[in-house]
Amino acid sequence: MISRKLGIGVVKTVMVAALYAVALIMMGPLAWGPFQFRIPDMLSILPFLSYFGWSAAIGVTLGGAIASLFGPWGIADLALGIVSGITIVPFTVWAGQQARKKPAEKRFWLIVALLQILVFTAFWIGYVMLHKMIGIPAKEAVGGVFLSGFINIVIAGYFFHNIVEKIFPNE
């Protein structure tokens, strides 16, 4: 029999994955390219919160993989989206743990987590996929993903975190 805790974790994972994938697919062509209007990227901060943690980490990565099947870049986006998620989320979970150990430093760890999500996304998606694999000039590919990511991940993610934390406070 599946334990209650595992069952709840699976439900959180599926809910985050579905929300991310559906929201991203609904963005249509605006979600792919050098400047990406990806409001669902703000969900990338959910692993920072203890209530979501690894469930959201897996959910965001899985949701991105599912959404990539509907995008223009095919297998490149699928593979690099998974690699990107695998390199981003462990640090995000760890940063959340550090914030809970030292509550006075919570904002610092939140900003560090958001910035590392942004930098890794700009590298894996902007540089590796859009520039190296697709052929978009590096300045446009990395710069566009970085700028749009700053809006979608850092700014929207910061405010989203503050709202969600009120609903699901950290232990």
PyRosetta script that sets phi, psi and omega in degrees:
from pyrosetta import init, pose_from_sequence

init()
pose = pose_from_sequence("MISRKLGIGVVKTVMVAALYAVALIMMGPLAWGPFQFRIPDMLSILPFLSYFGWSAAIGVTLGGAIASLFGPWGIADLALGIVSGITIVPFTVWAGQQARKKPAEKRFWLIVALLQILVFTAFWIGYVMLHKMIGIPAKEAVGGVFLSGFINIVIAGYFFHNIVEKIFPNE")
pose.set_psi(1, 139.2)
pose.set_omega(1, 179.8)
pose.set_phi(2, -75.1)
pose.set_psi(2, 134.9)
pose.set_omega(2, 178.7)
pose.set_phi(3, -69.1)
pose.set_psi(3, 155.3)
pose.set_omega(3, -179.8)
pose.set_phi(4, -60.1)
pose.set_psi(4, -42.0)
pose.set_omega(4, -178.3)
pose.set_phi(5, -63.8)
pose.set_psi(5, -43.2)
pose.set_omega(5, 178.2)
pose.set_phi(6, -64.6)
pose.set_psi(6, -42.7)
pose.set_omega(6, 178.9)
pose.set_phi(7, -60.8)
pose.set_psi(7, -43.1)
pose.set_omega(7, 178.3)
pose.set_phi(8, -65.6)
pose.set_psi(8, -39.5)
pose.set_omega(8, 177.4)
pose.set_phi(9, -61.5)
pose.set_psi(9, -41.6)
pose.set_omega(9, 178.7)
pose.set_phi(10, -64.9)
pose.set_psi(10, -42.2)
pose.set_omega(10, 178.6)
pose.set_phi(11, -62.0)
pose.set_psi(11, -43.5)
pose.set_omega(11, 177.7)
pose.set_phi(12, -61.4)
pose.set_psi(12, -43.4)
pose.set_omega(12, 180.0)
pose.set_phi(13, -60.1)
pose.set_psi(13, -48.6)
pose.set_omega(13, -178.5)
pose.set_phi(14, -64.7)
pose.set_psi(14, -41.0)
pose.set_omega(14, -179.9)
pose.set_phi(15, -64.4)
pose.set_psi(15, -44.7)
pose.set_omega(15, 179.5)
pose.set_phi(16, -65.4)
pose.set_psi(16, -44.7)
pose.set_omega(16, 179.6)
pose.set_phi(17, -60.1)
pose.set_psi(17, -45.6)
pose.set_omega(17, -179.2)
pose.set_phi(18, -65.0)
pose.set_psi(18, -45.5)
pose.set_omega(18, 179.8)
pose.set_phi(19, -60.9)
pose.set_psi(19, -46.8)
pose.set_omega(19, -179.8)
pose.set_phi(20, -62.2)
pose.set_psi(20, -50.6)
pose.set_omega(20, -176.5)
pose.set_phi(21, -62.6)
pose.set_psi(21, -49.3)
pose.set_omega(21, -177.8)
pose.set_phi(22, -63.4)
pose.set_psi(22, -45.2)
pose.set_omega(22, -179.6)
pose.set_phi(23, -63.0)
pose.set_psi(23, -40.8)
pose.set_omega(23, -179.5)
pose.set_phi(24, -69.1)
pose.set_psi(24, -42.1)
pose.set_omega(24, 178.2)
pose.set_phi(25, -62.3)
pose.set_psi(25, -38.0)
pose.set_omega(25, 179.3)
pose.set_phi(26, -65.8)
pose.set_psi(26, -23.0)
pose.set_omega(26, 179.0)
pose.set_phi(27, -69.8)
pose.set_psi(27, -20.6)
pose.set_omega(27, 177.7)
pose.set_phi(28, 62.9)
pose.set_psi(28, -144.2)
pose.set_omega(28, -175.2)
pose.set_phi(29, -62.1)
pose.set_psi(29, -18.7)
pose.set_omega(29, 178.9)
pose.set_phi(30, -66.7)
pose.set_psi(30, -18.5)
pose.set_omega(30, -175.3)
pose.set_phi(31, -85.9)
pose.set_psi(31, -10.6)
pose.set_omega(31, -176.5)
pose.set_phi(32, -123.8)
pose.set_psi(32, 144.3)
pose.set_omega(32, 179.7)
pose.set_phi(33, 121.3)
pose.set_psi(33, -175.8)
pose.set_omega(33, -177.4)
pose.set_phi(34, -64.1)
pose.set_psi(34, -42.3)
pose.set_omega(34, 175.5)
pose.set_phi(35, -104.4)
pose.set_psi(35, 110.4)
pose.set_omega(35, -171.5)
pose.set_phi(36, -108.0)
pose.set_psi(36, 117.5)
pose.set_omega(36, 174.4)
pose.set_phi(37, -86.2)
pose.set_psi(37, 87.8)
pose.set_omega(37, -174.4)
pose.set_phi(38, -122.8)
pose.set_psi(38, 71.8)
pose.set_omega(38, 178.2)
pose.set_phi(39, -55.9)
pose.set_psi(39, -34.2)
pose.set_omega(39, 177.9)
pose.set_phi(40, -60.0)
pose.set_psi(40, -16.3)
pose.set_omega(40, 178.0)
pose.set_phi(41, -61.7)
pose.set_psi(41, -19.1)
pose.set_omega(41, 177.1)
pose.set_phi(42, -64.3)
pose.set_psi(42, -20.4)
pose.set_omega(42, 176.8)
pose.set_phi(43, -66.9)
pose.set_psi(43, -14.4)
pose.set_omega(43, -179.5)
pose.set_phi(44, -61.7)
pose.set_psi(44, -16.8)
pose.set_omega(44, 179.6)
pose.set_phi(45, -86.6)
pose.set_psi(45, -11.0)
pose.set_omega(45, -179.6)
pose.set_phi(46, -55.7)
pose.set_psi(46, -37.5)
pose.set_omega(46, 178.2)
pose.set_phi(47, -61.3)
pose.set_psi(47, -18.9)
pose.set_omega(47, 177.7)
pose.set_phi(48, -66.0)
pose.set_psi(48, -31.0)
pose.set_omega(48, -177.5)
pose.set_phi(49, -85.8)
pose.set_psi(49, 133.6)
pose.set_omega(49, -176.0)
pose.set_phi(50, -61.9)
pose.set_psi(50, -30.9)
pose.set_omega(50, -179.2)
pose.set_phi(51, -62.1)
pose.set_psi(51, -34.4)
pose.set_omega(51, -177.6)
pose.set_phi(52, -99.6)
pose.set_psi(52, -50.2)
pose.set_omega(52, 176.2)
pose.set_phi(53, 43.1)
pose.set_psi(53, -127.8)
pose.set_omega(53, -175.9)
pose.set_phi(54, -64.6)
pose.set_psi(54, -27.7)
pose.set_omega(54, 177.7)
pose.set_phi(55, -61.5)
pose.set_psi(55, -45.3)
pose.set_omega(55, 178.4)
pose.set_phi(56, -71.0)
pose.set_psi(56, -34.4)
pose.set_omega(56, 178.6)
pose.set_phi(57, -58.7)
pose.set_psi(57, -48.0)
pose.set_omega(57, 178.4)
pose.set_phi(58, -68.9)
pose.set_psi(58, -40.6)
pose.set_omega(58, -178.6)
pose.set_phi(59, -62.5)
pose.set_psi(59, -44.1)
pose.set_omega(59, 179.6)
pose.set_phi(60, -65.1)
pose.set_psi(60, -43.2)
pose.set_omega(60, 179.1)
pose.set_phi(61, -63.9)
pose.set_psi(61, -45.6)
pose.set_omega(61, 178.7)
pose.set_phi(62, -64.6)
pose.set_psi(62, -43.2)
pose.set_omega(62, 177.9)
pose.set_phi(63, -61.3)
pose.set_psi(63, -40.4)
pose.set_omega(63, 176.5)
pose.set_phi(64, -64.2)
pose.set_psi(64, -39.6)
pose.set_omega(64, 178.5)
pose.set_phi(65, -64.4)
pose.set_psi(65, -43.5)
pose.set_omega(65, 179.3)
pose.set_phi(66, -63.5)
pose.set_psi(66, -46.4)
pose.set_omega(66, -179.0)
pose.set_phi(67, -62.6)
pose.set_psi(67, -35.3)
pose.set_omega(67, -178.5)
pose.set_phi(68, -62.3)
pose.set_psi(68, -24.4)
pose.set_omega(68, 177.8)
pose.set_phi(69, -66.5)
pose.set_psi(69, -18.3)
pose.set_omega(69, -179.6)
pose.set_phi(70, -102.0)
pose.set_psi(70, -2.5)
pose.set_omega(70, -178.3)
pose.set_phi(71, -92.2)
pose.set_psi(71, 175.4)
pose.set_omega(71, -175.0)
pose.set_phi(72, -80.2)
pose.set_psi(72, -13.3)
pose.set_omega(72, -171.6)
pose.set_phi(73, -96.0)
pose.set_psi(73, -4.5)
pose.set_omega(73, 172.8)
pose.set_phi(74, 59.1)
pose.set_psi(74, -132.6)
pose.set_omega(74, -173.0)
pose.set_phi(75, -63.8)
pose.set_psi(75, -31.0)
pose.set_omega(75, 178.3)
pose.set_phi(76, -61.6)
pose.set_psi(76, -45.8)
pose.set_omega(76, 179.5)
pose.set_phi(77, -67.2)
pose.set_psi(77, -39.9)
pose.set_omega(77, 178.6)
pose.set_phi(78, -60.8)
pose.set_psi(78, -52.1)
pose.set_omega(78, -177.3)
pose.set_phi(79, -64.8)
pose.set_psi(79, -48.9)
pose.set_omega(79, -177.3)
pose.set_phi(80, -73.0)
pose.set_psi(80, -28.1)
pose.set_omega(80, 174.1)
pose.set_phi(81, -64.1)
pose.set_psi(81, -41.1)
pose.set_omega(81, 177.9)
pose.set_phi(82, -67.9)
pose.set_psi(82, -46.0)
pose.set_omega(82, 178.5)
pose.set_phi(83, -60.9)
pose.set_psi(83, -43.2)
pose.set_omega(83, 178.5)
pose.set_phi(84, -59.7)
pose.set_psi(84, -47.6)
pose.set_omega(84, 179.0)
pose.set_phi(85, -61.2)
pose.set_psi(85, -42.6)
pose.set_omega(85, -179.2)
pose.set_phi(86, -64.6)
pose.set_psi(86, -32.1)
pose.set_omega(86, 179.3)
pose.set_phi(87, -85.4)
pose.set_psi(87, -22.7)
pose.set_omega(87, -176.9)
pose.set_phi(88, -88.3)
pose.set_psi(88, -50.2)
pose.set_omega(88, -167.0)
pose.set_phi(89, -66.8)
pose.set_psi(89, -33.5)
pose.set_omega(89, 178.0)
pose.set_phi(90, -60.7)
pose.set_psi(90, -39.3)
pose.set_omega(90, 178.3)
pose.set_phi(91, -67.3)
pose.set_psi(91, -37.7)
pose.set_omega(91, 179.7)
pose.set_phi(92, -63.2)
pose.set_psi(92, -43.6)
pose.set_omega(92, 176.7)
pose.set_phi(93, -62.6)
pose.set_psi(93, -46.0)
pose.set_omega(93, -179.8)
pose.set_phi(94, -61.4)
pose.set_psi(94, -42.7)
pose.set_omega(94, 178.8)
pose.set_phi(95, -61.6)
pose.set_psi(95, -38.8)
pose.set_omega(95, 176.3)
pose.set_phi(96, -63.4)
pose.set_psi(96, -39.0)
pose.set_omega(96, 177.3)
pose.set_phi(97, -64.5)
pose.set_psi(97, -40.2)
pose.set_omega(97, 178.2)
pose.set_phi(98, -64.2)
pose.set_psi(98, -39.2)
pose.set_omega(98, 179.3)
pose.set_phi(99, -64.2)
pose.set_psi(99, -35.4)
pose.set_omega(99, 178.9)
pose.set_phi(100, -74.6)
pose.set_psi(100, -29.5)
pose.set_omega(100, 177.6)
pose.set_phi(101, -71.1)
pose.set_psi(101, -35.1)
pose.set_omega(101, -177.4)
pose.set_phi(102, -129.1)
pose.set_psi(102, 80.2)
pose.set_omega(102, -175.8)
pose.set_phi(103, -55.2)
pose.set_psi(103, -28.5)
pose.set_omega(103, 179.4)
pose.set_phi(104, -66.2)
pose.set_psi(104, -21.5)
pose.set_omega(104, -178.8)
pose.set_phi(105, -103.0)
pose.set_psi(105, 13.7)
pose.set_omega(105, -174.6)
pose.set_phi(106, -57.1)
pose.set_psi(106, -47.4)
pose.set_omega(106, -178.4)
pose.set_phi(107, -62.6)
pose.set_psi(107, -39.2)
pose.set_omega(107, 177.2)
pose.set_phi(108, -58.5)
pose.set_psi(108, -50.5)
pose.set_omega(108, -178.2)
pose.set_phi(109, -66.5)
pose.set_psi(109, -34.0)
pose.set_omega(109, 176.9)
pose.set_phi(110, -63.2)
pose.set_psi(110, -47.2)
pose.set_omega(110, -179.5)
pose.set_phi(111, -65.9)
pose.set_psi(111, -41.0)
pose.set_omega(111, 177.1)
pose.set_phi(112, -60.4)
pose.set_psi(112, -44.3)
pose.set_omega(112, 179.5)
pose.set_phi(113, -61.7)
pose.set_psi(113, -46.1)
pose.set_omega(113, -179.9)
pose.set_phi(114, -62.9)
pose.set_psi(114, -42.0)
pose.set_omega(114, -179.9)
pose.set_phi(115, -67.8)
pose.set_psi(115, -36.8)
pose.set_omega(115, 178.2)
pose.set_phi(116, -69.0)
pose.set_psi(116, -35.2)
pose.set_omega(116, 174.9)
pose.set_phi(117, -60.5)
pose.set_psi(117, -45.2)
pose.set_omega(117, 180.0)
pose.set_phi(118, -61.3)
pose.set_psi(118, -48.6)
pose.set_omega(118, -176.5)
pose.set_phi(119, -64.8)
pose.set_psi(119, -45.4)
pose.set_omega(119, 179.6)
pose.set_phi(120, -65.8)
pose.set_psi(120, -37.7)
pose.set_omega(120, 177.5)
pose.set_phi(121, -64.7)
pose.set_psi(121, -44.4)
pose.set_omega(121, 178.7)
pose.set_phi(122, -61.5)
pose.set_psi(122, -37.4)
pose.set_omega(122, 179.0)
pose.set_phi(123, -70.1)
pose.set_psi(123, -58.6)
pose.set_omega(123, -173.8)
pose.set_phi(124, -66.8)
pose.set_psi(124, -44.6)
pose.set_omega(124, -176.0)
pose.set_phi(125, -87.2)
pose.set_psi(125, -48.7)
pose.set_omega(125, -178.8)
pose.set_phi(126, -69.1)
pose.set_psi(126, -55.8)
pose.set_omega(126, -174.7)
pose.set_phi(127, -78.7)
pose.set_psi(127, -56.8)
pose.set_omega(127, -173.9)
pose.set_phi(128, -68.8)
pose.set_psi(128, -53.2)
pose.set_omega(128, -174.7)
pose.set_phi(129, -78.6)
pose.set_psi(129, -60.8)
pose.set_omega(129, -173.2)
pose.set_phi(130, -67.5)
pose.set_psi(130, -39.8)
pose.set_omega(130, -178.8)
pose.set_phi(131, -83.2)
pose.set_psi(131, -60.5)
pose.set_omega(131, -173.2)
pose.set_phi(132, -71.2)
pose.set_psi(132, -41.2)
pose.set_omega(132, -174.8)
pose.set_phi(133, -91.3)
pose.set_psi(133, -39.3)
pose.set_omega(133, -175.6)
pose.set_phi(134, -92.4)
pose.set_psi(134, -29.9)
pose.set_omega(134, 176.8)
pose.set_phi(135, 98.3)
pose.set_psi(135, 12.0)
pose.set_omega(135, 176.3)
pose.set_phi(136, -73.5)
pose.set_psi(136, 137.3)
pose.set_omega(136, -180.0)
pose.set_phi(137, -52.5)
pose.set_psi(137, 140.6)
pose.set_omega(137, -173.8)
pose.set_phi(138, -55.7)
pose.set_psi(138, -43.9)
pose.set_omega(138, -178.2)
pose.set_phi(139, -59.9)
pose.set_psi(139, -43.7)
pose.set_omega(139, 179.8)
pose.set_phi(140, -71.2)
pose.set_psi(140, -44.4)
pose.set_omega(140, -176.3)
pose.set_phi(141, -66.8)
pose.set_psi(141, -55.3)
pose.set_omega(141, -177.6)
pose.set_phi(142, -70.8)
pose.set_psi(142, -44.1)
pose.set_omega(142, 179.8)
pose.set_phi(143, -61.6)
pose.set_psi(143, -43.3)
pose.set_omega(143, 179.8)
pose.set_phi(144, -65.3)
pose.set_psi(144, -45.4)
pose.set_omega(144, 179.0)
pose.set_phi(145, -66.2)
pose.set_psi(145, -38.9)
pose.set_omega(145, 179.8)
pose.set_phi(146, -64.9)
pose.set_psi(146, -47.4)
pose.set_omega(146, -178.7)
pose.set_phi(147, -64.9)
pose.set_psi(147, -49.0)
pose.set_omega(147, 179.9)
pose.set_phi(148, -67.1)
pose.set_psi(148, -35.5)
pose.set_omega(148, 176.5)
pose.set_phi(149, -65.3)
pose.set_psi(149, -35.2)
pose.set_omega(149, 177.5)
pose.set_phi(150, -60.5)
pose.set_psi(150, -39.5)
pose.set_omega(150, 178.7)
pose.set_phi(151, -72.8)
pose.set_psi(151, -50.8)
pose.set_omega(151, -174.1)
pose.set_phi(152, -74.1)
pose.set_psi(152, -37.6)
pose.set_omega(152, -174.8)
pose.set_phi(153, -95.3)
pose.set_psi(153, -55.8)
pose.set_omega(153, -172.3)
pose.set_phi(154, -74.5)
pose.set_psi(154, -56.9)
pose.set_omega(154, -175.8)
pose.set_phi(155, -70.8)
pose.set_psi(155, -56.2)
pose.set_omega(155, -179.6)
pose.set_phi(156, -63.9)
pose.set_psi(156, -39.4)
pose.set_omega(156, 179.6)
pose.set_phi(157, -63.3)
pose.set_psi(157, -38.4)
pose.set_omega(157, 178.7)
pose.set_phi(158, -62.8)
pose.set_psi(158, -49.2)
pose.set_omega(158, -179.3)
pose.set_phi(159, -68.3)
pose.set_psi(159, -38.9)
pose.set_omega(159, 177.6)
pose.set_phi(160, -61.3)
pose.set_psi(160, -44.7)
pose.set_omega(160, 177.4)
pose.set_phi(161, -55.7)
pose.set_psi(161, -47.5)
pose.set_omega(161, -177.6)
pose.set_phi(162, -62.4)
pose.set_psi(162, -36.2)
pose.set_omega(162, 178.1)
pose.set_phi(163, -71.5)
pose.set_psi(163, -49.4)
pose.set_omega(163, -177.0)
pose.set_phi(164, -65.2)
pose.set_psi(164, -36.0)
pose.set_omega(164, -179.8)
pose.set_phi(165, -62.7)
pose.set_psi(165, -30.3)
pose.set_omega(165, 177.2)
pose.set_phi(166, -69.9)
pose.set_psi(166, -31.4)
pose.set_omega(166, 179.8)
pose.set_phi(167, -82.2)
pose.set_psi(167, -41.3)
pose.set_omega(167, -178.5)
pose.set_phi(168, -124.0)
pose.set_psi(168, 77.7)
pose.set_omega(168, -176.8)
pose.set_phi(169, -62.7)
pose.set_psi(169, 147.8)
pose.set_omega(169, 175.5)
pose.set_phi(170, -67.2)
pose.set_psi(170, 146.1)
pose.set_omega(170, 176.3)
pose.set_phi(171, -76.7)
pose.dump_pdb("model.pdb")
